[in-house]
Amino acid sequence: MRPREVQMEPEWVRESEGDTFVEVDIQPGSKRSEILGFEPWRKRLKIAVRSPPVDGAANVEVIELMAEEIGIKKADVSIVTGQSRRWKTVKLRGDYVNTIRNFAED
């Protein structure tokens, strides 16, 4: 009998080659823009933005908000997957895993 392989879920925030990758769930069209914290059911960081999901406006606001909250340049934040979906993977240039995890605890 062959042993079963255990499938590990990927971390919602992880470091790879010196950069940080964050799995996020975007709530466009909100009353205010803010990082709402960790969503345990979806295993993602929940982010509300005022911009509607039209012509990439919400994506731009996600980048601006994350850069401002973390204290890095907008050029160091990019959306690597999910440009046209609510669920996205955001890349931060540099190791900010602990900083992002602090948002989850607030």
C-alpha positions, 0 to 999 in steps of 0.5 A: 500500500502506497502512503497518501500524499498530504496536500498542504494549503498554500499560505495566504501570505508568503515570501519567495526569493525576497518578495512577499506574495499576498492572497487578497479578496477585494471588495470594490465600491465600498464606502471607504478604502481600508484593509479589513483584516484576514478572512478565515473562511476564504483564507485571504486578506480582505481589502475594501476600496471605493473604486468600482471594478471598472477599467482597472480602477479598483486594482489601482486603488488596491496598489495605492492602499497597500503601498501607503499602509505598508510604507513602500513605493507604489512601484513595489506593489503589483497584482500578479494574478486576478486582474479581472477578479475579486480574488487576487495575488499581490506581490510586494517587492521585499520581505513584508510577511510579518507586516502583512500578518499584523494586518490580519491580527488587527 
